[in-house]
Structure formats: C-alpha cells, structure tokens
C-alpha cells in the first residue's frame, strides 16, 4: 500500500528542517570513512598495544586483512536485563572467527537500573547516564581499531546512549544485540493490586516484597512494556536488529543463534565489502519517523519523546513533539501490553510480536519499508519471524492473524484509531500525555492544583488525607536543569488510589514518569521547566488547572493580569550525595526536554 499522507507529510517536514544538519553529518561520516584514523594507519607501537592481549586472535589482527569488531557492553550482574551478557563477548569472539574475523571488547559502559533507583536520590543520575554512556562508548571506539560495532544494551537510557555514540562513528556498521525479556512471573495486575494495597496501608512491606520478587524474578528485561522493551521495538522498526531479535527469552538456543547471526552479519556490511551499510546511513529521516510510528502504534514509553529527539540530533536530524503529535493523530494503536493491558511482553510475542506489528504497519502505509537496514533487504524482512530448523535459523512470515486480540490487533481493527500520545500546549508551556493507558473519560481533568517540590511531599499529603478530592497534583523543579529530571514513578500508587476512590486526579510536572506510566492522566516533561523561569513556577495552591488531551490544552485558569504579575517560586535544590554533585555541569548546561534534555549535545552544537 502507498504511504499514509500524514506520514508522508511529517517525513517531508523532518527532511526539510534537517536538510543542513543532515548534510553536514553525512559529509562527516563520508570523511571519516575516507580520511579518518583507522587500523591500517596506526603505528607499530599503536598496534602492538592494541593486540597484545588478544591471544589466538593476535595473528589475525596483526595481518590487518579481516574485520575486527568492537563489542561495547553494558553488562553488570545487578541489572537483570544485562546479566545475560556475561558470556556474550566470549561467544561473539567465536562467532567472529567462524567468519574469519576477530572481535574485542572496546569498552564497558554503566547501566543503572531505574527499578532500583525509583523514588531514590540516585534516580537524579538516570537521564544523564544516557549521555555518560554515549561518551564512554566514544572513548572505547576512539581507538580506531574496528571495522564494525556490536552494541550490547537493552534498558532505559542505555540503548539511546549507545545509539548516540554509534551515530558519531556513523561510518561503521553497527548492530544492536539484545538479550531478551525474563519469563513471565506474577501477573502485572496482581502486582499493581498489591502496590495499591501497600499505599493504602492494608498490607505490609513483607507482602509487597513477596509480590515484587515474584514479578522480577530472573535474568532478562522486566516484562512490562516500559522504556526497555520500547527500546527493543524501536531497534526493530529502525532495522538495527537481526529481524525478530527483540523478544526471545535469554538462555534459549534461538537467542544464541540470533546473536551469532548478528556477529556474522556485521562482518558482511563493512566498508571493504560489497554491501556497505554504515549506521549513519541506516538511521535516516525515514528510520526516525518509523521509530515514532512504532512507539505510537504499540503504546510505548513516554521517555522516548526525550530520547528520539536526542539520538536523531546525533545523526543531524531534527524532530520535535509536533511531529509526534501529528503522527499520533493517524497512527492506530495495535497493542495493549501492561501497563496498557493485562498481558506482558512475552504474551505479546506469543500473539504475533514485532513481525506482526511491522507487517501490519507497512501494509497500512504507516511505516517506511524502503529504509536501509542492517539485514539483507529493507524493512519488509522484519515482517518475518525467526525459527530454528535443525538448529539453524530460518525466517517465516509472521502469523496472518493475532493469536490474542486482547493485546494485539490488525490495522483495520485497532484498539484506538489514533496513537496513544498527546501534545498539550497553553500558558503553562508544552508537555505530553500518554493516553493509551488512560480511560477516555479522564483525558480531561480540570481541578484546583496542589503544589509540591518533591515526590515525598505528595506521599505525606496523601497519607494525611489531604488529597481526598478532585486535584491536579503539581510537582515542579524536576526538570533537567533542576535535578536531572528523575522519573516520578513513586507517585503512581497513591494517585491510582485517589482515582479509584472516585476523585478526578491528574499529575502535572516538568519531570518524567516511568515508561510504566499507568492509568492516571499525567501531563509530563512540561517545558520550559520551573528552574529558569518556566510558568509552572507561577502556580499557587488552589489555582484551577485544566489538563486536556482531547483538546491539546494545559493551562492555568488565572486572570491574565494577575498571572503576568506573579513571580516564579524559588527552587530549593539539594544536589549533594550519591555522586550527584559530579553531574553539575550536565544540569547547568542541559537543554529542554523536547530537544532531549542534553548538555552534551547542546555543547557539541548538534
């Protein structure tokens, strides 16, 4: 089918506003290919250092006749999603030798778990860990020893950080290698029920810990559809995975064979071969639009309204929330994965998974099929799913029909006719709301506001019964400049309880919510942020605030003259402890959330 007119329109707009930046970027990666430092021009001393510890691969690296692959790994064994990567480098070196190539671990990058830091001071490092990962990856790749890159990362800020770095070495082919979600544990609805009971004081910490442990119980990505699994969806629709690699579980034979296929393939798409596919060409304007479409069609994480603009900038491409909003007007919602539905990502995979979604979106004219991918063809290959036949990989067309229409539906019978995201604008600034998990009768909330400066104040007020009313809870000074823009997921249980009690409740903040944002309407990423003069700083307790996803409005219903005369409330910031003081440069120079909330990209002029 032909491309949907709105998708074509947004794509052309992105191409036009990116024209100068993209041209500069493509010139850079072309020069890096032709003139940049590479293994062949390193001195004997440089090379001797580089292969000194390479054991059986030393002779091959020394001869400089075969590709040497960089492995950048986010392994640690505290983070369940990344613990499976422990043995990957050893395996990947074997897989590279099967193709006459070599592989070295170019570097390791930090991988923090937002699930561990939610509601804690350490969460203030979360967003900036993305840029730290990008810089750490660049350090590893700067040794100029490599003809291709394999990125081992899955979770929230990790994949965007790795992708930003890969794009600054855009002349190299790059494939992302996931490890898969953990098997399903305690049903997500039951976990949510226990969390709310705990918030109400009806069960204790022992019962809560039992429920959480039964949910997060082994190696692999958390199974809800938050930022981590949204990352894997995006890598598929952008053509940066081996087709179908996103969601097979860790430790399975098919997972190992998909990893082998990734290593083999990256040896075939380098500059010295006949099928050169550098990552800077794979990630173009069409691929970025595909990422946004995939996010909307699957009800993915709101964090990507920050991350997609950031990694697009790294490739010389400009997108903003208007592009998201215009696409959301036409892209149908095809899946409901917890917290938008009852089933988890394993159930989604069993129902048809990414192969089904990609085929449906291409058929409906919502995805660009004609992008360059890391695979042997364009995106149409990603409408197939992998199987093992006699222990070898084969791909077959994804199922024609969903195996479970409560969580996966076709383009002509979606859950919603439009994507699950809304752009809101008004005298309070610009923000976004994830609507896919929110009942339509709660897309508009108009109520007196209650002002808070941190999450714990909200919980204290909730426990004191002060929020048992219709209310817009405002949590400000939570933006990138103020405290690094931590997720405010700690607010979900108490606000959910208030909503269940029958009150009309919404959250308004210049901070973030988790990729697991749930049923309470949350107007988030409000820009400009309070620190530095954002109008959210003018709000006072009792002001009537209207948050409306249907009309795209976020406004304070205050007399204009009074509003103009108000001063912004002062910030009371405490950025000491847990290393937060080390990130002062990032806070001071961060740009707005709509641009990606990045000091690194701003200072680089990207």
C-alpha positions as CSV (number, residue, x, y, z in Angstrom):
1,X,0.0,0.0,0.0
2,X,1.0,3.6,-0.5
3,X,2.3,5.6,2.4
4,X,-0.3,7.4,4.5
5,X,-0.5,11.1,3.5
6,X,0.2,12.3,7.1
7,X,3.2,10.0,7.5
8,X,4.5,11.3,4.1
9,X,3.8,14.9,5.2
10,X,5.7,14.6,8.5
11,X,8.5,12.8,6.9
12,X,8.9,15.6,4.3
13,X,8.9,18.2,7.1
14,X,11.5,16.3,9.0
15,X,13.7,16.0,5.9
16,X,13.3,19.7,5.1
17,X,14.1,21.1,8.6
18,X,17.0,18.6,8.9
19,X,18.5,19.4,5.5
20,X,21.5,21.4,6.6
21,X,22.3,19.4,9.7
22,X,21.9,16.1,7.8
23,X,24.2,17.3,5.0
24,X,26.9,18.2,7.5
25,X,26.5,14.9,9.2
26,X,26.7,12.8,6.0
27,X,29.8,14.8,5.0
28,X,31.4,14.0,8.3
29,X,30.8,10.2,8.1
30,X,32.0,10.2,4.5
31,X,35.2,11.9,5.5
32,X,35.6,9.6,8.5
33,X,35.4,6.6,6.1
34,X,37.9,8.1,3.6
35,X,40.2,10.1,5.8
36,X,39.6,9.2,9.4
37,X,42.0,7.3,11.6
38,X,41.9,3.5,11.1
39,X,43.8,0.4,11.9
40,X,45.8,0.5,8.7
41,X,47.4,3.8,9.5
42,X,48.2,3.2,13.2
43,X,51.9,3.0,14.1
44,X,53.5,-0.3,15.0
45,X,53.6,0.8,18.6
46,X,49.8,1.6,18.5
47,X,49.1,-1.8,17.0
48,X,51.3,-3.7,19.4
49,X,49.4,-2.2,22.4
50,X,46.1,-3.0,20.7
51,X,46.6,-6.7,20.2
52,X,49.0,-7.5,23.0
53,X,46.3,-9.4,25.0
54,X,44.4,-10.9,22.0
55,X,45.6,-14.5,22.4
56,X,44.7,-16.6,19.4
57,X,43.3,-13.6,17.5
58,X,46.6,-11.8,17.7
59,X,47.9,-13.0,14.3
60,X,44.7,-12.2,12.5
61,X,44.5,-8.7,13.9
62,X,48.2,-8.2,13.2
63,X,47.7,-9.1,9.5
64,X,45.0,-6.4,9.1
65,X,43.2,-8.5,6.4
66,X,40.0,-9.3,8.3
67,X,37.3,-7.2,10.1
68,X,38.0,-6.5,13.7
69,X,34.7,-5.9,15.6
70,X,34.2,-3.6,18.6
71,X,32.0,-5.0,21.3
72,X,30.6,-2.3,23.6
73,X,28.9,-3.9,26.6
74,X,26.6,-2.7,29.3
75,X,27.0,-5.9,31.3
76,X,26.6,-5.9,35.0
77,X,25.0,-8.6,37.2
78,X,22.9,-6.3,39.4
79,X,20.7,-5.4,36.4
80,X,18.6,-8.4,35.4
81,X,18.3,-7.3,31.8
82,X,22.1,-7.1,31.4
83,X,23.2,-10.0,33.5
84,X,22.8,-12.4,30.5
85,X,25.6,-10.5,28.7
86,X,28.2,-12.0,31.0
87,X,29.3,-14.7,28.4
88,X,28.4,-12.8,25.3
89,X,31.9,-11.4,24.4
90,X,33.5,-14.9,24.6
91,X,30.7,-16.3,22.4
92,X,30.9,-13.4,20.0
93,X,34.7,-13.9,19.5
94,X,34.0,-17.5,18.5
95,X,31.2,-16.4,16.1
96,X,33.6,-13.8,14.6
97,X,36.2,-16.5,14.0
98,X,33.6,-18.5,12.1
99,X,33.7,-15.7,9.5
100,X,37.5,-15.3,9.6
101,X,37.1,-12.1,11.6
102,X,38.0,-11.0,15.2
103,X,36.3,-9.2,18.0
104,X,37.5,-7.2,21.0
105,X,35.6,-5.6,23.9
106,X,36.2,-2.0,23.1
107,X,34.7,-0.8,26.4
108,X,32.1,-1.3,29.1
109,X,29.5,1.3,29.9
110,X,27.5,2.0,33.0
111,X,24.0,0.5,33.2
112,X,21.9,1.7,36.0
113,X,18.5,0.2,36.9
114,X,15.7,2.7,37.2
115,X,13.7,0.0,39.0
116,X,16.3,0.1,41.8
117,X,16.6,3.9,42.0
118,X,12.9,4.8,41.5
119,X,11.9,7.3,44.2
120,X,15.5,7.5,45.5
121,X,18.1,10.2,45.1
122,X,20.1,8.1,42.7
123,X,17.3,8.5,40.1
124,X,18.7,12.0,39.6
125,X,21.6,10.5,37.6
126,X,19.3,8.4,35.4
127,X,18.7,10.8,32.4
128,X,22.3,11.9,32.4
129,X,23.5,8.3,32.4
130,X,22.4,8.3,28.8
131,X,25.0,10.9,27.8
132,X,27.6,9.3,30.1
133,X,27.1,6.0,28.2
134,X,27.5,7.8,24.9
135,X,30.7,9.4,26.0
136,X,32.0,6.2,27.5
137,X,31.2,4.3,24.2
138,X,33.0,7.0,22.2
139,X,36.1,6.5,24.4
140,X,36.1,2.8,23.5
141,X,35.6,3.4,19.8
142,X,38.2,6.1,19.7
143,X,41.0,3.6,19.5
144,X,40.2,3.3,15.8
145,X,40.8,-0.5,15.7
146,X,37.5,-1.5,14.4
147,X,35.6,-2.1,11.1
148,X,32.2,-2.7,12.8
149,X,30.4,-2.5,16.1
150,X,28.2,-4.7,18.2
151,X,26.2,-3.0,20.9
152,X,25.1,-5.0,24.0
153,X,22.5,-3.0,25.7
154,X,18.7,-3.1,26.4
155,X,17.4,-0.8,29.1
156,X,16.1,2.7,29.5
157,X,18.9,5.2,28.9
158,X,21.4,2.6,27.7
159,X,20.2,1.9,24.2
160,X,19.7,5.6,23.4
161,X,23.2,6.3,24.8
162,X,24.8,3.5,22.7
163,X,23.0,4.7,19.6
164,X,24.1,8.3,20.1
165,X,27.7,7.1,20.2
166,X,27.3,4.7,17.3
167,X,26.0,7.6,15.2
168,X,29.0,9.7,15.9
169,X,31.0,6.9,14.4
170,X,28.4,6.6,11.7
171,X,30.8,5.3,9.0
172,X,31.0,2.0,10.8
173,X,28.3,-0.7,10.5
174,X,26.6,-1.3,13.8
175,X,24.1,-4.0,15.0
176,X,22.3,-3.9,18.4
177,X,22.3,-7.3,20.2
178,X,19.6,-7.7,22.8
179,X,19.3,-10.5,25.4
180,X,15.6,-10.7,25.7
181,X,12.9,-10.5,28.5
182,X,12.7,-12.7,31.6
183,X,10.0,-15.3,31.5
184,X,6.6,-14.2,32.9
185,X,6.2,-14.2,36.7
186,X,3.4,-12.7,38.9
187,X,0.7,-11.2,36.7
188,X,1.1,-7.5,36.4
189,X,-2.5,-6.7,37.5
190,X,-1.8,-8.6,40.8
191,X,1.5,-6.7,41.3
192,X,-0.4,-3.4,40.8
193,X,-3.1,-4.5,43.2
194,X,-0.6,-5.3,46.0
195,X,1.2,-2.0,45.4
196,X,-2.0,-0.1,45.9
197,X,-2.9,-2.0,49.0
198,X,0.6,-1.1,50.4
199,X,0.0,2.5,49.5
200,X,-3.3,2.4,51.5
201,X,-1.5,0.7,54.4
202,X,-3.6,-2.5,54.0
203,X,-0.6,-4.8,53.6
204,X,3.0,-4.5,54.9
205,X,6.4,-4.4,53.4
206,X,6.8,-8.2,53.6
207,X,3.7,-8.8,51.4
208,X,4.9,-6.1,49.0
209,X,8.4,-7.6,48.7
210,X,6.9,-11.0,48.0
211,X,4.8,-9.6,45.1
212,X,7.7,-7.6,43.7
213,X,10.1,-10.6,43.9
214,X,7.6,-12.9,42.2
215,X,7.3,-10.3,39.3
216,X,11.0,-9.5,38.9
217,X,12.4,-13.0,39.4
218,X,15.2,-13.8,37.0
219,X,17.5,-12.9,34.2
220,X,16.1,-10.7,31.4
221,X,14.3,-7.5,30.8
222,X,11.3,-6.6,33.1
223,X,8.3,-7.9,31.2
224,X,6.1,-4.8,31.3
225,X,6.1,-2.5,28.3
226,X,8.3,0.3,29.6
227,X,11.3,2.0,28.2
228,X,13.5,-1.1,27.9
229,X,11.1,-3.1,25.8
230,X,10.1,0.0,23.8
231,X,13.9,0.3,23.0
232,X,13.8,-3.2,21.5
233,X,10.7,-2.3,19.5
234,X,12.5,0.7,18.1
235,X,15.6,-1.1,17.1
236,X,13.4,-3.5,15.1
237,X,11.4,-0.8,13.3
238,X,14.6,1.1,12.5
239,X,16.3,-2.0,11.1
240,X,19.1,-2.1,13.7
241,X,18.5,-5.7,14.9
242,X,18.6,-9.0,13.2
243,X,14.9,-9.5,12.3
244,X,12.9,-10.8,15.2
245,X,15.7,-10.5,17.8
246,X,13.8,-8.3,20.3
247,X,11.8,-10.7,22.5
248,X,13.0,-14.3,22.6
249,X,14.0,-15.1,26.2
250,X,17.6,-15.3,27.5
251,X,19.4,-18.6,27.6
252,X,17.5,-20.2,24.7
253,X,19.0,-21.7,21.6
254,X,17.2,-19.3,19.3
255,X,18.6,-16.4,21.3
256,X,22.2,-17.7,20.8
257,X,21.6,-18.2,17.1
258,X,20.3,-14.6,16.7
259,X,23.4,-13.4,18.4
260,X,25.5,-15.5,16.0
261,X,23.7,-14.1,13.1
262,X,24.3,-10.5,14.3
263,X,28.1,-11.1,14.5
264,X,28.2,-12.8,11.1
265,X,26.2,-10.1,9.5
266,X,28.3,-7.2,10.8
267,X,31.3,-8.7,9.1
268,X,29.5,-8.6,5.8
269,X,28.4,-4.9,5.8
270,X,31.6,-3.1,6.3
271,X,33.3,-0.6,4.0
272,X,35.5,-3.2,2.4
273,X,32.7,-5.4,1.3
274,X,30.1,-5.3,-1.4
275,X,27.1,-4.5,0.9
276,X,28.3,-1.5,2.9
277,X,25.6,-0.4,5.4
278,X,27.1,2.2,7.8
279,X,24.8,3.0,10.8
280,X,24.8,6.7,9.8
281,X,23.0,5.8,6.6
282,X,20.7,3.2,8.2
283,X,19.5,5.8,10.6
284,X,18.0,8.4,8.3
285,X,14.9,10.6,8.5
286,X,12.6,7.8,7.4
287,X,14.0,5.5,10.1
288,X,13.4,8.2,12.8
289,X,9.8,8.6,11.6
290,X,9.5,4.8,11.8
291,X,10.7,4.9,15.4
292,X,8.0,7.4,16.3
293,X,5.3,5.4,14.5
294,X,6.3,2.2,16.3
295,X,6.2,4.0,19.6
296,X,2.7,5.3,19.0
297,X,1.3,2.0,17.5
298,X,2.5,0.0,20.5
299,X,1.8,2.4,23.3
300,X,5.4,2.7,24.2
301,X,7.3,4.7,26.8
302,X,7.0,8.4,27.1
303,X,10.7,8.5,27.8
304,X,11.2,8.3,24.1
305,X,9.7,11.7,23.5
306,X,13.1,12.8,25.0
307,X,15.4,10.1,23.6
308,X,14.3,10.1,20.0
309,X,15.0,13.8,19.5
310,X,18.4,13.2,21.2
311,X,19.6,10.4,19.1
312,X,18.1,12.0,16.0
313,X,20.3,15.1,16.6
314,X,23.3,12.8,16.7
315,X,22.5,11.9,13.1
316,X,21.9,15.5,12.0
317,X,18.1,15.1,12.1
318,X,15.6,17.4,13.8
319,X,12.3,16.2,15.2
320,X,10.0,17.7,17.9
321,X,6.8,17.0,19.8
322,X,4.7,18.4,17.0
323,X,6.0,15.6,14.7
324,X,5.0,13.1,17.4
325,X,1.6,14.7,17.8
326,X,0.8,14.9,14.1
327,X,1.7,11.2,13.7
328,X,-0.4,10.3,16.8
329,X,-3.4,11.8,15.0
330,X,-3.3,9.0,12.4
331,X,-1.3,6.0,13.7
332,X,-3.5,3.3,15.1
333,X,-2.9,1.7,18.5
334,X,-2.3,-2.0,17.7
335,X,-1.2,-3.4,21.0
336,X,-2.1,-3.3,24.7
337,X,0.8,-4.6,26.8
338,X,0.9,-3.9,30.5
339,X,0.6,-1.2,31.8
340,X,-1.8,-0.5,28.9
341,X,-3.2,-4.0,29.1
342,X,-3.2,-7.2,31.2
343,X,-0.6,-9.3,29.3
344,X,3.2,-8.8,29.3
345,X,5.7,-8.7,26.5
346,X,6.0,-12.5,26.4
347,X,2.3,-12.7,25.7
348,X,2.8,-10.0,23.1
349,X,5.5,-12.1,21.5
350,X,3.3,-15.2,21.5
351,X,0.4,-13.3,20.0
352,X,2.5,-12.3,16.9
353,X,5.1,-9.9,18.2
354,X,7.1,-7.4,16.2
355,X,6.8,-9.3,13.0
356,X,3.0,-9.0,13.1
357,X,3.2,-5.3,14.1
358,X,5.7,-4.4,11.4
359,X,3.8,-6.2,8.6
360,X,0.5,-4.6,9.6
361,X,2.0,-1.1,9.8
362,X,3.8,-1.5,6.5
363,X,0.5,-2.8,4.9
364,X,-1.4,0.1,6.4
365,X,1.0,2.7,5.0
366,X,2.4,3.8,8.4
367,X,6.0,2.6,8.2
368,X,8.6,3.3,5.6
369,X,9.5,-0.1,4.2
370,X,12.2,1.3,1.9
371,X,14.8,2.1,4.6
372,X,18.4,0.6,4.6
373,X,18.6,-1.9,7.4
374,X,21.4,-4.0,8.8
375,X,19.9,-7.1,7.2
376,X,20.0,-8.3,3.6
377,X,17.0,-6.3,2.5
378,X,14.7,-3.4,3.5
379,X,12.2,-3.3,6.4
380,X,9.9,-5.9,4.8
381,X,12.2,-8.6,6.1
382,X,11.2,-7.6,9.6
383,X,7.7,-8.7,9.0
384,X,9.0,-12.3,9.3
385,X,9.8,-14.1,12.5
386,X,12.8,-16.4,13.2
387,X,12.5,-20.2,13.9
388,X,15.1,-22.9,14.5
389,X,15.0,-25.7,11.9
390,X,17.6,-28.4,12.6
391,X,19.3,-25.9,15.0
392,X,19.7,-23.3,12.1
393,X,17.8,-20.0,11.8
394,X,15.1,-19.7,9.3
395,X,12.5,-16.9,8.9
396,X,8.8,-17.3,8.1
397,X,6.1,-14.7,7.6
398,X,4.5,-13.6,10.9
399,X,1.1,-15.0,11.5
400,X,-1.8,-13.6,9.4
401,X,-4.0,-13.2,12.5
402,X,-3.2,-12.2,16.1
403,X,-3.3,-15.1,18.5
404,X,-4.8,-12.9,21.2
405,X,-6.9,-9.9,20.1
406,X,-7.0,-8.6,23.7
407,X,-3.4,-7.5,23.3
408,X,-2.6,-7.4,19.5
409,X,-4.9,-6.3,16.7
410,X,-4.7,-5.5,13.0
411,X,-4.6,-2.1,11.4
412,X,-8.2,-2.3,10.3
413,X,-9.5,-3.1,13.8
414,X,-7.2,-1.3,16.3
415,X,-7.7,-0.6,20.0
416,X,-7.7,3.1,19.1
417,X,-7.8,4.8,15.8
418,X,-5.1,7.2,16.9
419,X,-1.8,6.7,18.7
420,X,-1.5,6.8,22.5
421,X,0.2,10.2,22.9
422,X,-1.0,13.8,23.0
423,X,0.8,17.1,22.8
424,X,-0.6,19.7,25.2
425,X,0.1,23.4,25.0
426,X,-1.1,26.6,26.8
427,X,0.0,29.3,29.2
428,X,1.9,26.7,31.2
429,X,4.1,25.6,28.3
430,X,4.3,22.4,26.2
431,X,4.1,18.9,27.6
432,X,3.0,15.4,26.6
433,X,0.5,12.9,27.9
434,X,0.4,9.1,27.3
435,X,-3.2,8.4,26.7
436,X,-3.1,4.8,25.7
437,X,-3.3,3.6,29.3
438,X,-5.9,6.2,30.4
439,X,-9.6,5.8,30.1
440,X,-11.0,8.4,27.7
441,X,-13.3,9.9,30.3
442,X,-10.2,11.0,32.2
443,X,-8.4,12.7,29.2
444,X,-9.7,16.0,30.6
445,X,-9.2,17.0,34.2
446,X,-10.0,20.5,35.5
447,X,-9.5,21.0,39.2
448,X,-7.7,23.1,41.8
449,X,-4.0,22.3,42.0
450,X,-1.8,21.4,44.9
451,X,1.9,22.3,44.6
452,X,4.8,20.1,45.7
453,X,8.5,20.4,45.2
454,X,9.3,16.6,45.6
455,X,7.7,13.2,45.5
456,X,7.9,12.5,49.2
457,X,5.8,15.6,49.9
458,X,3.0,14.1,47.8
459,X,3.1,10.8,49.7
460,X,3.0,12.7,53.0
461,X,-0.1,14.7,51.9
462,X,-1.7,11.5,50.6
463,X,-1.2,9.7,53.9
464,X,-2.6,12.7,55.8
465,X,-5.8,12.6,53.7
466,X,-5.1,16.0,52.3
467,X,-5.6,14.8,48.7
468,X,-9.0,13.2,49.0
469,X,-10.6,15.5,46.5
470,X,-10.5,16.4,42.8
471,X,-7.0,17.7,42.4
472,X,-4.2,18.4,39.9
473,X,-1.0,17.4,41.7
474,X,1.8,19.7,40.5
475,X,5.4,18.5,41.2
476,X,7.8,21.1,39.9
477,X,11.6,21.7,39.9
478,X,12.0,18.2,38.5
479,X,13.5,19.2,35.1
480,X,16.9,18.5,33.6
481,X,18.4,21.7,35.0
482,X,16.9,21.4,38.4
483,X,17.8,17.8,39.4
484,X,18.4,15.8,36.3
485,X,14.7,15.0,35.6
486,X,14.2,11.9,37.6
487,X,11.2,9.7,36.9
488,X,8.3,10.2,39.4
489,X,7.0,6.6,39.3
490,X,6.8,6.6,43.1
491,X,3.6,8.7,42.6
492,X,1.7,6.1,40.6
493,X,0.3,4.0,43.5
494,X,-1.1,6.9,45.7
495,X,-2.5,8.7,42.7
496,X,-4.1,5.5,41.5
497,X,-5.7,5.0,44.9
498,X,-7.2,8.5,44.7
499,X,-8.6,7.8,41.3
500,X,-10.1,4.5,42.4
501,X,-11.8,6.4,45.2
502,X,-13.7,8.3,42.6
503,X,-11.7,11.6,42.5
504,X,-10.8,13.4,39.3
505,X,-7.0,13.4,39.6
506,X,-4.1,14.4,37.3
507,X,-0.4,14.9,37.6
508,X,1.4,17.9,36.1
509,X,5.2,18.1,36.2
510,X,8.3,19.3,34.5
511,X,9.8,15.9,35.4
512,X,9.3,12.4,33.9
513,X,7.2,9.5,34.6
514,X,8.3,5.9,34.2
515,X,8.0,4.0,31.0
516,X,5.4,2.1,33.0
517,X,3.2,5.2,33.3
518,X,-0.3,3.9,34.1
519,X,-3.9,4.8,34.4
520,X,-3.7,8.3,36.0
521,X,-3.5,11.1,33.4
522,X,0.0,12.6,33.7
523,X,1.0,15.8,31.8
524,X,4.8,15.4,31.9
525,X,8.0,16.9,30.5
526,X,6.5,20.3,30.9
527,X,8.8,22.8,29.1
528,X,10.2,25.3,29.9
529,X,10.9,23.8,33.3
530,X,10.4,25.8,36.5
531,X,14.1,26.4,37.1
532,X,15.0,29.3,34.8
533,X,11.5,30.9,34.6
534,X,9.1,28.2,33.3
535,X,5.5,29.3,34.0
536,X,4.8,26.2,36.1
537,X,6.8,28.2,38.8
538,X,3.9,30.8,38.9
539,X,1.3,28.3,40.0
540,X,-0.1,28.7,43.5
541,X,-2.1,26.2,45.6
542,X,-5.8,26.4,44.6
543,X,-5.3,27.7,41.1
544,X,-7.6,26.0,38.7
545,X,-5.6,23.9,36.2
546,X,-7.0,22.3,33.0
547,X,-5.2,19.3,31.5
548,X,-7.0,18.1,28.3
549,X,-5.6,15.5,26.0
550,X,-8.6,15.8,23.7
551,X,-8.2,19.5,23.0
552,X,-4.4,19.5,23.5
553,X,-4.5,22.1,26.3
554,X,-2.6,22.6,29.5
555,X,-3.4,25.9,31.2
556,X,-3.8,27.8,34.5
557,X,-7.2,29.5,34.6
558,X,-5.9,32.6,36.2
559,X,-6.6,36.2,35.3
560,X,-4.1,37.3,32.7
561,X,-3.0,40.4,34.6
562,X,-2.5,38.6,37.8
563,X,-0.6,35.8,36.0
564,X,1.7,38.3,34.4
565,X,2.4,40.0,37.7
566,X,3.3,36.8,39.6
567,X,6.9,35.9,40.5
568,X,8.3,32.4,40.0
569,X,8.6,30.4,43.1
570,X,12.2,29.8,44.3
571,X,13.8,26.4,43.9
572,X,15.1,24.6,46.9
573,X,17.6,22.2,45.4
574,X,19.9,19.7,47.1
575,X,22.2,18.0,44.7
576,X,24.8,16.6,47.1
577,X,25.4,13.0,47.8
578,X,25.3,9.8,45.7
579,X,27.6,11.5,43.2
580,X,25.0,14.0,42.2
581,X,27.5,16.8,42.6
582,X,29.6,15.3,39.9
583,X,26.9,16.0,37.3
584,X,26.6,19.7,38.0
585,X,28.0,20.6,34.5
586,X,25.2,18.5,32.9
587,X,22.5,20.1,35.0
588,X,23.8,23.6,34.3
589,X,24.0,23.2,30.6
590,X,21.1,20.8,29.8
591,X,18.6,21.9,27.2
592,X,14.9,21.4,27.2
593,X,13.2,18.0,27.3
594,X,11.8,18.5,23.8
595,X,15.3,18.7,22.5
596,X,16.5,15.7,24.5
597,X,17.5,17.2,27.9
598,X,21.2,17.0,27.0
599,X,24.1,19.2,27.9
600,X,26.4,17.0,25.8
601,X,24.5,17.6,22.5
602,X,24.0,21.2,23.2
603,X,27.6,21.9,23.9
604,X,28.6,19.9,20.8
605,X,26.4,22.1,18.6
606,X,24.2,19.2,17.5
